[in-house]
């Protein structure tokens, strides 16, 4: 293990006083967060990655730290790529209706994928509170929209996020913000569901986390098999939601009411 031990980092206060990073691995392809050994009186703390992004992709770091000049170069490349696409499908990128489309599309794509620039420590923003509550906390019907990484077309739907606290609770709006951050990246629904669940787990170490997502995928409705109305349902159960059937059934019942 090449990571420094807590004793080798005197400038980093022990968990839980610093919530920097929220414990996601560097881009190794492994989705299981690393944890530090427990300290006296403290729970195990996840080891933060240098940027606190949570599963950064190959070019995420360069996008996060891009200078204004680098951003201008990137935008110019994207505009040129969109012009090429318009020409290849048989259009005229210089006609009035399409003249600024490459620029608009480049800006839209950067906005729709802004989750690559959002650090979880900023999203949660210390909205973690000590509270003696040991019953389920559930926020449902959270609207999400994302881009399918296979065809770059949208999928939209709703997500329900529940957890059972273990002395700490998370600001309710932060559950929606976590879902928003990971949905604003190129995704598949299965991975998005799991990333939301693990982010909540790493933020407050609850007894369990449950996430269920229902979404409609444009890659199924407007192309390919063309099946409008089809719904994809994915779930991720962690902790007591996975091991205790009654807890899991309570969650599944509540999200359907």
Backbone as CSV, one residue per row, in Angstrom:
resi,resn,N_x,N_y,N_z,CA_x,CA_y,CA_z,C_x,C_y,C_z
1,UNK,0.855,-1.194,0.000,0.000,0.000,0.000,0.882,1.233,0.000
2,UNK,0.758,2.048,-1.044,1.618,3.222,-1.173,1.040,4.458,-0.526
3,UNK,-0.209,4.361,-0.023,-0.832,5.531,0.569,-0.248,5.789,1.953
4,UNK,-0.087,7.033,2.320,0.463,7.335,3.637,-0.495,6.951,4.743
5,UNK,0.038,6.539,5.846,-0.780,6.219,7.004,-1.228,7.506,7.667
6,UNK,-2.260,7.432,8.530,-2.704,8.658,9.198,-1.586,9.362,9.951
7,UNK,-0.662,8.586,10.539,0.413,9.209,11.299,1.399,9.934,10.410
8,UNK,1.429,9.572,9.094,2.357,10.213,8.164,1.780,11.496,7.590
9,UNK,0.543,11.833,7.946,-0.106,13.039,7.416,-0.540,13.925,8.568
10,UNK,0.397,14.603,9.224,0.052,15.393,10.408,-0.864,16.555,10.116
11,UNK,-0.955,16.998,8.839,-1.792,18.148,8.513,-3.241,17.764,8.316
12,UNK,-3.554,16.459,8.255,-4.934,16.029,8.032,-5.547,15.602,9.352
13,UNK,-6.509,16.347,9.883,-7.145,15.966,11.143,-7.859,14.632,10.990
14,UNK,-8.037,13.894,12.084,-8.690,12.588,12.007,-10.154,12.730,11.648
15,UNK,-10.687,11.725,11.026,-12.126,11.599,10.768,-12.845,11.611,12.104
16,UNK,-14.029,12.193,12.253,-14.874,12.737,11.199,-14.776,14.248,11.045
17,UNK,-13.752,14.901,11.594,-13.702,16.362,11.568,-13.461,16.897,10.160
18,UNK,-12.785,16.142,9.311,-12.547,16.551,7.932,-13.268,15.590,7.009
19,UNK,-14.119,16.112,6.137,-14.889,15.259,5.243,-14.390,15.378,3.810
20,UNK,-13.150,15.764,3.677,-12.562,15.987,2.357,-12.520,14.707,1.545
21,UNK,-12.999,14.764,0.307,-12.778,13.682,-0.636,-13.861,12.633,-0.682
22,UNK,-14.395,12.222,0.460,-15.428,11.213,0.536,-15.030,9.889,-0.081
23,UNK,-13.731,9.585,-0.061,-13.292,8.215,-0.084,-13.461,7.411,-1.339
24,UNK,-13.226,7.981,-2.488,-13.326,7.188,-3.696,-11.952,6.913,-4.257
25,UNK,-11.777,5.712,-4.776,-10.484,5.311,-5.309,-10.083,6.180,-6.495
26,UNK,-8.798,6.238,-6.737,-8.296,6.844,-7.957,-8.698,5.960,-9.118
27,UNK,-8.593,6.425,-10.387,-9.161,5.690,-11.524,-8.440,4.374,-11.797
28,UNK,-8.756,3.350,-11.004,-8.127,2.041,-11.159,-9.078,1.017,-11.725
29,UNK,-10.351,1.414,-11.920,-11.344,0.467,-12.397,-12.018,-0.276,-11.257
30,UNK,-11.629,-0.013,-10.009,-12.218,-0.671,-8.856,-13.231,0.253,-8.225
31,UNK,-14.436,-0.252,-7.972,-15.492,0.614,-7.462,-15.626,0.541,-5.950
32,UNK,-14.885,-0.349,-5.283,-14.979,-0.456,-3.837,-14.097,0.590,-3.179
33,UNK,-14.657,1.452,-2.338,-13.848,2.490,-1.704,-12.815,1.902,-0.750
34,UNK,-11.689,2.578,-0.630,-10.695,2.200,0.350,-11.042,2.816,1.696
35,UNK,-10.599,2.180,2.770,-10.824,2.720,4.099,-9.525,2.696,4.880
36,UNK,-9.431,3.620,5.807,-8.298,3.665,6.713,-8.605,2.824,7.943
37,UNK,-7.597,2.345,8.643,-7.847,1.623,9.896,-8.556,2.514,10.902
38,UNK,-9.372,1.900,11.731,-10.101,2.664,12.747,-9.143,3.246,13.768
39,UNK,-9.416,4.466,14.193,-8.663,5.089,15.253,-9.491,5.051,16.527
40,UNK,-8.826,5.231,17.633,-9.534,5.166,18.909,-10.639,6.214,18.937
41,UNK,-11.864,5.734,19.184,-12.991,6.648,19.280,-13.571,7.071,17.950
42,UNK,-12.958,6.671,16.822,-13.452,7.071,15.510,-13.796,5.836,14.695
43,UNK,-14.755,6.023,13.799,-15.047,4.954,12.855,-14.015,4.973,11.741
44,UNK,-13.983,3.878,10.983,-13.052,3.828,9.857,-13.382,4.929,8.880
45,UNK,-12.362,5.602,8.396,-12.551,6.713,7.478,-12.129,6.314,6.079
46,UNK,-12.911,6.655,5.064,-12.464,6.380,3.706,-11.248,7.217,3.356
47,UNK,-10.364,6.651,2.575,-9.161,7.371,2.161,-9.505,8.250,0.971
48,UNK,-9.404,9.573,1.077,-9.834,10.445,-0.020,-8.897,10.378,-1.214
49,UNK,-9.472,10.449,-2.414,-8.622,10.607,-3.591,-8.210,12.086,-3.665
50,UNK,-7.170,12.400,-4.431,-6.635,13.765,-4.405,-7.641,14.838,-4.805
51,UNK,-8.646,14.476,-5.615,-9.567,15.485,-6.126,-10.997,15.316,-5.617
52,UNK,-11.283,14.221,-4.925,-12.608,14.033,-4.345,-13.719,13.923,-5.357
53,UNK,-13.430,13.387,-6.541,-14.417,13.357,-7.615,-15.285,12.101,-7.582
54,UNK,-14.751,10.994,-7.126,-15.494,9.749,-7.164,-15.448,9.128,-8.541
55,UNK,-14.611,8.133,-8.718,-14.454,7.428,-9.991,-14.160,8.372,-11.157
56,UNK,-13.115,9.176,-11.092,-12.795,10.046,-12.226,-12.390,9.231,-13.441
57,UNK,-12.782,9.676,-14.631,-12.412,9.009,-15.875,-11.036,9.488,-16.325
58,UNK,-10.594,8.982,-17.469,-9.234,9.237,-17.942,-8.923,10.725,-18.062
59,UNK,-9.864,11.509,-18.592,-9.605,12.934,-18.838,-10.296,13.855,-17.847
60,UNK,-10.880,13.288,-16.781,-11.626,14.106,-15.827,-10.732,15.119,-15.136
61,UNK,-9.543,14.700,-14.728,-8.663,15.580,-13.973,-8.215,16.762,-14.835
62,UNK,-7.893,16.484,-16.105,-7.465,17.575,-16.981,-8.602,18.556,-17.224
63,UNK,-9.836,18.063,-17.309,-10.970,18.968,-17.457,-11.157,19.798,-16.191
64,UNK,-11.016,19.179,-15.039,-11.214,19.882,-13.775,-10.238,21.035,-13.608
65,UNK,-8.994,20.836,-14.030,-7.948,21.825,-13.805,-7.587,22.621,-15.065
66,UNK,-8.427,22.573,-16.095,-8.114,23.254,-17.345,-8.045,24.768,-17.153
67,UNK,-7.081,25.383,-17.806,-6.958,26.837,-17.803,-7.943,27.422,-18.816
68,UNK,-8.210,28.729,-18.762,-9.092,29.339,-19.771,-8.612,29.082,-21.190
69,UNK,-7.311,29.114,-21.426,-6.789,28.855,-22.771,-7.056,27.416,-23.185
70,UNK,-6.882,26.487,-22.257,-7.144,25.077,-22.569,-8.622,24.830,-22.817
71,UNK,-9.490,25.508,-22.071,-10.931,25.367,-22.303,-11.315,25.905,-23.676
72,UNK,-10.688,27.003,-24.108,-10.972,27.565,-25.430,-10.551,26.597,-26.536
73,UNK,-9.405,25.976,-26.362,-8.933,24.998,-27.351,-9.877,23.803,-27.403
74,UNK,-10.315,23.343,-26.241,-11.252,22.218,-26.180,-12.563,22.547,-26.878
75,UNK,-13.084,23.752,-26.629,-14.343,24.146,-27.261,-14.192,24.221,-28.778
76,UNK,-13.057,24.732,-29.248,-12.817,24.821,-30.683,-12.782,23.445,-31.326
77,UNK,-12.163,22.490,-30.644,-12.118,21.118,-31.166,-13.511,20.510,-31.229
78,UNK,-14.317,20.749,-30.211,-15.677,20.212,-30.187,-16.522,20.822,-31.290
79,UNK,-16.393,22.127,-31.499,-17.157,22.786,-32.561,-16.791,22.205,-33.916
80,UNK,-15.507,21.991,-34.156,-15.077,21.395,-35.414,-15.609,19.988,-35.588
81,UNK,-15.663,19.223,-34.489,-16.178,17.854,-34.566,-17.660,17.841,-34.916
82,UNK,-18.438,18.771,-34.346,-19.870,18.830,-34.636,-20.098,19.246,-36.092
83,UNK,-19.321,20.179,-36.595,-19.429,20.556,-38.011,-19.186,19.339,-38.903
84,UNK,-18.203,18.534,-38.548,-17.924,17.328,-39.332,-19.107,16.379,-39.323
85,UNK,-19.727,16.202,-38.157,-20.897,15.332,-38.065,-22.024,15.848,-38.955
86,UNK,-22.277,17.157,-38.915,-23.343,17.723,-39.745,-23.075,17.487,-41.228
87,UNK,-21.840,17.648,-41.635,-21.489,17.399,-43.032,-21.665,15.930,-43.390
88,UNK,-21.297,15.040,-42.471,-21.355,13.607,-42.752,-22.784,13.082,-42.857
89,UNK,-23.738,13.734,-42.175,-25.122,13.261,-42.278,-25.844,13.894,-43.462
90,UNK,-25.142,14.758,-44.205,-25.719,15.335,-45.412,-26.243,16.736,-45.255
91,UNK,-25.876,17.413,-44.166,-26.363,18.766,-43.923,-25.324,19.804,-44.338
92,UNK,-25.764,21.050,-44.296,-24.896,22.186,-44.595,-24.691,22.980,-43.320
93,UNK,-23.546,22.856,-42.641,-23.340,23.564,-41.376,-23.265,25.078,-41.522
94,UNK,-23.259,25.571,-42.760,-23.182,27.016,-42.962,-24.538,27.651,-43.246
95,UNK,-25.592,26.848,-43.307,-26.906,27.466,-43.515,-27.378,28.108,-42.212
96,UNK,-28.352,29.016,-42.337,-28.722,29.872,-41.210,-29.098,29.086,-39.953
97,UNK,-29.922,28.052,-40.108,-30.399,27.318,-38.935,-29.320,26.539,-38.203
98,UNK,-28.227,26.220,-38.921,-27.176,25.401,-38.318,-25.883,26.173,-38.070
99,UNK,-25.886,27.439,-38.402,-24.641,28.197,-38.364,-23.992,28.184,-36.979
100,UNK,-24.789,28.335,-35.942,-24.241,28.347,-34.583,-24.519,27.054,-33.818
101,UNK,-25.080,26.071,-34.502,-25.385,24.802,-33.835,-24.145,24.133,-33.244
102,UNK,-23.014,24.070,-33.943,-21.835,23.437,-33.323,-21.439,24.091,-32.006
103,UNK,-21.478,25.425,-31.963,-21.125,26.115,-30.722,-22.140,25.844,-29.625
104,UNK,-23.436,25.892,-30.000,-24.484,25.633,-29.010,-24.397,24.207,-28.477
105,UNK,-24.142,23.271,-29.390,-24.077,21.872,-28.964,-22.873,21.634,-28.051
106,UNK,-21.744,22.237,-28.372,-20.557,22.083,-27.529,-20.838,22.597,-26.124
107,UNK,-21.485,23.760,-26.025,-21.818,24.308,-24.711,-22.828,23.427,-23.978
108,UNK,-23.798,22.894,-24.730,-24.817,22.042,-24.104,-24.212,20.757,-23.567
109,UNK,-23.321,20.148,-24.318,-22.699,18.897,-23.875,-21.856,19.136,-22.625
110,UNK,-21.135,20.246,-22.585,-20.339,20.535,-21.405,-21.242,20.751,-20.188
111,UNK,-22.399,21.358,-20.390,-23.330,21.554,-19.276,-23.940,20.226,-18.847
112,UNK,-24.317,19.391,-19.805,-24.946,18.112,-19.477,-23.982,17.127,-18.842
113,UNK,-22.691,17.393,-18.954,-21.695,16.517,-18.331,-20.910,17.253,-17.246
114,UNK,-21.525,18.255,-16.647,-20.808,19.065,-15.662,-20.476,18.286,-14.395
115,UNK,-21.060,17.113,-14.233,-20.729,16.289,-13.076,-19.268,15.900,-13.021
116,UNK,-18.577,15.934,-14.157,-17.143,15.637,-14.164,-16.332,16.708,-13.434
117,UNK,-16.936,17.868,-13.221,-16.221,18.970,-12.563,-16.702,19.210,-11.138
118,UNK,-17.605,18.360,-10.639,-18.162,18.566,-9.304,-17.512,17.617,-8.306
119,UNK,-16.902,18.198,-7.287,-16.275,17.427,-6.228,-17.307,17.120,-5.155
120,UNK,-17.306,15.892,-4.692,-18.319,15.484,-3.725,-18.232,16.258,-2.418
121,UNK,-17.035,16.668,-2.065,-16.899,17.450,-0.838,-17.627,18.776,-0.965
122,UNK,-17.671,19.353,-2.171,-18.390,20.600,-2.401,-19.886,20.365,-2.507
123,UNK,-20.266,19.221,-3.079,-21.686,18.886,-3.204,-22.312,18.704,-1.826
124,UNK,-21.649,17.933,-0.967,-22.185,17.672,0.372,-21.993,18.869,1.282
125,UNK,-20.895,19.577,1.133,-20.685,20.876,1.778,-20.933,20.827,3.290
126,UNK,-20.413,19.792,3.926,-20.510,19.641,5.382,-21.947,19.562,5.900
127,UNK,-22.886,19.178,5.047,-24.271,19.010,5.506,-24.445,17.628,6.122
128,UNK,-23.580,17.302,7.066,-23.611,16.042,7.805,-23.800,16.394,9.268
129,UNK,-24.853,15.832,9.888,-25.232,16.267,11.225,-25.382,15.073,12.159
130,UNK,-24.987,15.270,13.397,-25.173,14.246,14.418,-26.628,14.275,14.878
131,UNK,-27.276,13.106,14.816,-28.696,13.042,15.159,-29.009,11.637,15.667
132,UNK,-29.739,11.570,16.775,-30.117,10.289,17.367,-31.392,9.779,16.702
133,UNK,-31.235,9.352,15.474,-32.378,8.833,14.701,-31.945,7.535,14.053
134,UNK,-32.678,6.459,14.331,-32.260,5.151,13.817,-33.333,4.486,12.960
135,UNK,-34.259,5.291,12.443,-35.263,4.768,11.521,-34.953,5.239,10.106
136,UNK,-35.642,4.682,9.147,-35.334,4.923,7.752,-35.567,6.375,7.350
137,UNK,-34.651,6.884,6.547,-34.793,8.189,5.899,-34.913,7.920,4.404
138,UNK,-35.940,8.458,3.784,-36.217,8.147,2.385,-36.588,9.413,1.622
139,UNK,-35.934,9.629,0.498,-36.342,10.667,-0.447,-36.617,9.971,-1.767
140,UNK,-37.807,10.124,-2.286,-38.176,9.419,-3.510,-38.593,10.422,-4.587
141,UNK,-38.814,9.904,-5.772,-39.256,10.702,-6.921,-38.290,11.834,-7.240
142,UNK,-36.994,11.570,-7.124,-35.976,12.540,-7.524,-35.781,12.427,-9.026
143,UNK,-36.074,13.473,-9.763,-35.915,13.439,-11.220,-34.436,13.414,-11.586
144,UNK,-34.085,12.547,-12.524,-32.717,12.501,-13.031,-32.750,12.440,-14.556
145,UNK,-31.719,12.983,-15.166,-31.526,12.834,-16.610,-30.039,12.684,-16.844
146,UNK,-29.690,11.802,-17.746,-28.294,11.515,-18.003,-28.128,11.181,-19.479
147,UNK,-26.880,10.967,-19.886,-26.574,10.581,-21.259,-26.034,9.160,-21.261
148,UNK,-26.674,8.306,-22.038,-26.198,6.933,-22.206,-24.823,6.958,-22.879
149,UNK,-23.856,6.296,-22.280,-22.507,6.340,-22.832,-22.360,5.501,-24.102
150,UNK,-23.341,4.680,-24.417,-23.246,3.842,-25.617,-23.668,4.572,-26.879
151,UNK,-24.680,5.468,-26.764,-25.192,6.165,-27.945,-25.215,7.683,-27.786
152,UNK,-24.864,8.172,-26.585,-24.883,9.610,-26.301,-26.261,10.217,-26.500
153,UNK,-27.292,9.451,-26.171,-28.660,9.973,-26.159,-29.175,9.902,-24.729
154,UNK,-30.196,10.696,-24.396,-30.611,10.796,-22.987,-31.345,9.559,-22.481
155,UNK,-31.256,9.369,-21.180,-32.235,8.561,-20.458,-32.685,9.361,-19.252
156,UNK,-33.973,9.294,-18.961,-34.571,10.115,-17.906,-35.431,9.241,-17.011
157,UNK,-35.579,9.661,-15.782,-36.413,8.892,-14.871,-36.405,9.465,-13.478
158,UNK,-36.663,8.589,-12.500,-36.728,8.982,-11.101,-35.931,7.996,-10.262
159,UNK,-35.404,8.513,-9.163,-34.627,7.680,-8.257,-35.145,7.879,-6.841
160,UNK,-35.146,6.791,-6.081,-35.474,6.831,-4.655,-34.230,6.420,-3.879
161,UNK,-33.907,7.202,-2.845,-32.720,6.950,-2.036,-33.149,6.855,-0.573
162,UNK,-32.795,5.746,0.062,-33.108,5.569,1.471,-31.888,5.102,2.241
163,UNK,-31.832,5.446,3.523,-30.757,4.946,4.376,-31.238,4.895,5.815
164,UNK,-30.567,4.102,6.619,-30.839,4.033,8.050,-29.624,4.601,8.767
165,UNK,-29.782,5.724,9.458,-28.631,6.414,10.031,-27.916,5.598,11.104
166,UNK,-26.670,5.947,11.276,-25.860,5.410,12.360,-25.171,6.600,13.038
167,UNK,-25.988,7.402,13.732,-25.574,8.606,14.457,-25.429,9.841,13.576
168,UNK,-25.259,9.671,12.271,-25.128,10.822,11.380,-26.248,10.819,10.354
169,UNK,-26.768,12.019,10.036,-27.744,12.168,8.960,-27.192,13.156,7.944
170,UNK,-27.689,13.037,6.728,-27.248,13.880,5.619,-28.368,14.841,5.260
171,UNK,-28.012,16.096,4.982,-29.023,17.058,4.541,-29.828,16.487,3.383
172,UNK,-31.151,16.603,3.463,-32.009,15.927,2.492,-31.716,16.341,1.055
173,UNK,-31.449,17.613,0.846,-31.184,18.072,-0.513,-29.906,17.469,-1.074
174,UNK,-29.007,17.027,-0.187,-27.737,16.476,-0.648,-27.929,15.118,-1.306
175,UNK,-28.978,14.402,-0.939,-29.267,13.142,-1.624,-29.576,13.417,-3.093
176,UNK,-30.396,14.452,-3.326,-30.698,14.824,-4.710,-29.466,15.358,-5.423
177,UNK,-28.621,16.101,-4.711,-27.407,16.649,-5.320,-26.428,15.541,-5.712
178,UNK,-26.310,14.510,-4.873,-25.442,13.380,-5.208,-25.939,12.692,-6.469
179,UNK,-27.258,12.465,-6.547,-27.825,11.850,-7.742,-27.575,12.715,-8.970
180,UNK,-27.705,14.030,-8.814,-27.492,14.950,-9.925,-26.039,14.930,-10.395
181,UNK,-25.104,14.908,-9.450,-23.686,14.925,-9.807,-23.318,13.731,-10.670
182,UNK,-23.723,12.534,-10.257,-23.332,11.348,-11.011,-24.153,11.172,-12.285
183,UNK,-25.374,11.710,-12.323,-26.160,11.603,-13.555,-25.632,12.543,-14.631
184,UNK,-24.921,13.617,-14.229,-24.365,14.556,-15.206,-22.985,14.092,-15.675
185,UNK,-22.899,12.811,-15.973,-21.726,12.203,-16.586,-22.236,11.179,-17.592
186,UNK,-21.377,10.722,-18.481,-21.784,9.635,-19.369,-21.976,8.396,-18.507
187,UNK,-23.131,7.747,-18.648,-23.485,6.706,-17.695,-24.149,5.506,-18.361
188,UNK,-24.194,4.431,-17.602,-25.174,3.372,-17.780,-25.978,3.348,-16.485
189,UNK,-27.226,2.981,-16.562,-28.102,3.104,-15.392,-27.630,2.235,-14.237
190,UNK,-27.099,1.055,-14.550,-26.646,0.159,-13.489,-25.534,0.796,-12.653
191,UNK,-24.567,1.406,-13.334,-23.452,2.029,-12.630,-23.894,3.272,-11.869
192,UNK,-24.771,4.061,-12.481,-25.265,5.268,-11.826,-25.951,4.925,-10.509
193,UNK,-26.766,3.884,-10.517,-27.463,3.461,-9.304,-26.470,3.104,-8.203
194,UNK,-25.442,2.354,-8.560,-24.452,1.926,-7.571,-23.617,3.094,-7.064
195,UNK,-23.248,4.006,-7.937,-22.431,5.138,-7.514,-23.168,6.019,-6.510
196,UNK,-24.455,6.228,-6.729,-25.244,7.020,-5.782,-25.253,6.351,-4.415
197,UNK,-25.477,5.035,-4.406,-25.553,4.304,-3.143,-24.229,4.358,-2.389
198,UNK,-23.130,4.135,-3.088,-21.832,4.118,-2.413,-21.436,5.519,-1.949
199,UNK,-21.824,6.546,-2.693,-21.523,7.913,-2.269,-22.193,8.231,-0.935
200,UNK,-23.456,7.837,-0.793,-24.150,8.054,0.483,-23.495,7.227,1.583
201,UNK,-23.150,5.988,1.263,-22.513,5.118,2.250,-21.199,5.709,2.758
202,UNK,-20.410,6.240,1.839,-19.111,6.782,2.232,-19.224,8.126,2.949
203,UNK,-20.299,8.854,2.705,-20.444,10.176,3.319,-20.760,10.096,4.801
204,UNK,-21.660,9.161,5.192,-22.123,9.159,6.587,-22.065,7.782,7.238
205,UNK,-21.596,6.773,6.542,-21.466,5.428,7.108,-22.748,4.981,7.822
206,UNK,-23.884,4.970,7.129,-25.129,4.536,7.771,-25.145,3.012,7.937
207,UNK,-26.171,2.519,8.594,-26.319,1.061,8.754,-26.631,0.399,7.427
208,UNK,-27.207,1.147,6.505,-27.508,0.603,5.190,-27.993,1.688,4.257
209,UNK,-27.876,1.430,2.950,-28.331,2.353,1.919,-29.074,1.558,0.861
210,UNK,-30.166,2.131,0.362,-30.926,1.505,-0.728,-31.214,2.561,-1.791
211,UNK,-31.015,2.186,-3.044,-31.307,3.070,-4.172,-32.051,2.270,-5.231
212,UNK,-33.162,2.811,-5.688,-33.908,2.215,-6.802,-34.134,3.296,-7.847
213,UNK,-33.854,2.968,-9.105,-34.001,3.929,-10.199,-34.878,3.323,-11.294
214,UNK,-35.791,4.133,-11.802,-36.622,3.771,-12.950,-36.390,4.809,-14.041
215,UNK,-36.085,4.352,-15.253,-35.744,5.307,-16.306,-36.193,4.804,-17.668
216,UNK,-36.438,5.767,-18.541,-36.736,5.498,-19.950,-35.523,5.890,-20.774
217,UNK,-35.095,4.999,-21.652,-33.881,5.207,-22.434,-34.227,5.507,-23.884
218,UNK,-33.782,6.661,-24.362,-34.053,7.033,-25.750,-33.402,6.073,-26.743
219,UNK,-32.340,5.406,-26.321,-31.708,4.444,-27.241,-32.607,3.233,-27.479
220,UNK,-33.640,3.064,-26.636,-34.616,1.989,-26.850,-35.906,2.488,-27.469
221,UNK,-36.210,3.782,-27.323,-37.499,4.286,-27.782,-37.437,4.961,-29.143
222,UNK,-36.316,5.593,-29.502,-36.258,6.324,-30.762,-35.308,5.697,-31.781
223,UNK,-34.681,4.588,-31.433,-33.794,3.872,-32.356,-33.843,2.389,-31.980
224,UNK,-33.113,1.591,-32.743,-33.007,0.169,-32.399,-34.357,-0.524,-32.358
225,UNK,-34.706,-1.110,-31.203,-35.958,-1.871,-31.099,-37.179,-0.965,-31.076
226,UNK,-37.012,0.332,-30.784,-38.092,1.318,-30.805,-39.315,0.835,-30.010
227,UNK,-39.126,0.768,-28.701,-40.189,0.323,-27.804,-40.554,1.434,-26.818
228,UNK,-41.355,2.411,-27.273,-41.772,3.489,-26.363,-42.532,2.929,-25.166
229,UNK,-42.318,3.551,-24.025,-43.018,3.127,-22.822,-42.276,2.099,-21.993
230,UNK,-41.204,1.551,-22.516,-40.453,0.571,-21.739,-39.683,1.271,-20.614
231,UNK,-39.669,0.654,-19.458,-39.034,1.214,-18.265,-37.944,0.247,-17.791
232,UNK,-36.777,0.784,-17.493,-35.684,-0.004,-16.927,-35.582,0.299,-15.441
233,UNK,-35.557,-0.738,-14.619,-35.487,-0.592,-13.169,-34.187,-1.224,-12.676
234,UNK,-33.430,-0.457,-11.897,-32.202,-0.967,-11.293,-32.210,-0.643,-9.805
235,UNK,-31.477,-1.435,-9.031,-31.416,-1.203,-7.593,-30.026,-1.516,-7.085
236,UNK,-29.701,-0.924,-5.944,-28.465,-1.236,-5.226,-28.794,-1.210,-3.741
237,UNK,-28.550,-2.323,-3.069,-28.808,-2.448,-1.642,-27.488,-2.688,-0.912
238,UNK,-27.219,-1.881,0.092,-26.000,-2.013,0.882,-26.346,-2.171,2.351
239,UNK,-25.493,-2.846,3.090,-25.673,-2.981,4.530,-26.929,-3.736,4.892
240,UNK,-27.694,-3.196,5.850,-28.864,-3.915,6.356,-29.961,-4.061,5.318
241,UNK,-29.966,-3.227,4.280,-30.961,-3.399,3.224,-30.686,-4.671,2.414
242,UNK,-29.449,-5.067,2.363,-29.090,-6.300,1.658,-29.273,-7.526,2.543
243,UNK,-28.963,-7.383,3.835,-28.942,-8.555,4.716,-30.260,-8.800,5.432
244,UNK,-31.124,-7.781,5.542,-32.359,-7.929,6.305,-33.563,-7.766,5.381
245,UNK,-34.283,-8.839,5.195,-35.398,-8.844,4.248,-36.498,-7.863,4.654
246,UNK,-36.827,-7.776,5.950,-37.903,-6.890,6.378,-37.557,-5.426,6.104
247,UNK,-36.296,-5.059,6.320,-35.878,-3.682,6.045,-35.983,-3.384,4.560
248,UNK,-35.537,-4.314,3.756,-35.612,-4.138,2.302,-37.062,-4.037,1.843
249,UNK,-37.934,-4.879,2.378,-39.346,-4.863,1.988,-40.022,-3.563,2.415
250,UNK,-39.655,-3.033,3.594,-40.221,-1.748,4.024,-39.860,-0.647,3.038
251,UNK,-38.608,-0.617,2.617,-38.164,0.393,1.649,-38.924,0.245,0.332
252,UNK,-39.018,-0.962,-0.181,-39.683,-1.183,-1.463,-41.169,-0.857,-1.374
253,UNK,-41.758,-1.067,-0.229,-43.177,-0.707,-0.043,-43.366,0.805,-0.013
254,UNK,-42.479,1.487,0.707,-42.610,2.940,0.839,-42.427,3.673,-0.480
255,UNK,-41.553,3.190,-1.335,-41.314,3.923,-2.582,-42.444,3.735,-3.577
256,UNK,-43.345,2.775,-3.310,-44.468,2.553,-4.227,-45.749,3.254,-3.771
257,UNK,-45.734,3.834,-2.557,-46.955,4.473,-2.050,-47.205,5.796,-2.764
